[in-house]
Amino acid sequence: MGRDQSAEDSSESGHRTSSASDQSGSSPGEQRGPDDDTAPGALTDTYAAAIQHDLVDLEPETTLIGVVRQPPPWFHAAVEENVRELGPPSSLLEETKTAEEELKMQGLCAEGAHNAAWEQVDFVSRYRTHLETDADAQDALTRLRERLESGESIALVCFENTNKKCCHRTVLREVLEGE
């Protein structure tokens, strides 16, 4: 499904062209401008295990984009590309993990500790601030918005099952949707 890429890779190469572009009269890979009548692509999110175990129903033309700052080697097989600039800053991840471990020591279950740690470190606000102020994150957001506007459907991919745990990709999706 995916292709191996280095952890530093955040290139846009290798994404699938949506069927909408095939029907628009454009040739595959042709860039369309904002004045074209192309419908925006769909934006969704999921987690790696759901892809690996076929637990998620995505349209075949959906591009699977990882948004992980430090992906393990196996992650690249689950996605077509990874945009590490859209992962939370390492310092925020470390602070959240420390808070989560302390909460587990106090007796919270893994999911409860994870979600409580998010609240404790004000994860959502701090991650949104990162997306608004970091130049590399801003560039990556612009590239994803352009791809969506051109009709490409995208699924943001990370690790957390959001039925149980909070995940930054939900915040990222809201930002991309203008919320």
C-alpha positions, 0 to 999 in steps of 0.5 A: 500500500505504501512505500518506504521513506526515510523519517525525514521525508515529507515530500508530496511525491507518490500520492494518488490522483483522485478519480475526480481529476480523471473526470475533469478532463485534466491529465493525471498529475496536472495542476489545477488552479483555484478558478477551476470547477474542481470539487475539493477533495475529502479530508478524513483521519484514521490510525495506522492499526485500522489501515493495517487490519482493514478496519477503515473504509476509505475511497481507493483514491484517498492519499494516506498521509502520516502526520508523525514527527518521529515515525517508527520504520514500520509506519512508512508501510501504512502510509504513502508519505509522512509530513513530519512538520505536522506532528506535534513538537517533540517537547510537547510530546515529551511533556505529555508522555511524562504527565501520562506516566505520572497519571498511570502511577496514580492508578489511571488506565492507559486511555484515561491517563493519556486523555488526562495528560492532554488536559493537564499540559493544555495539548490542544491549545499548544499544538494549535499555537505550533501550527499557527507559528511554526514556518515549516508547519505553515508551509506543510498546511498550505501544501495540504490545503492546495492538494485538497482544493485541487480535488485530492482526497486525503486521510491523515494518519497517526497512531491513536484510536480516537474512539479511546484516546485524543490525537493531534490529527483530530486537531489538525483536521479541524485546522485544515477544515477552518475550524 
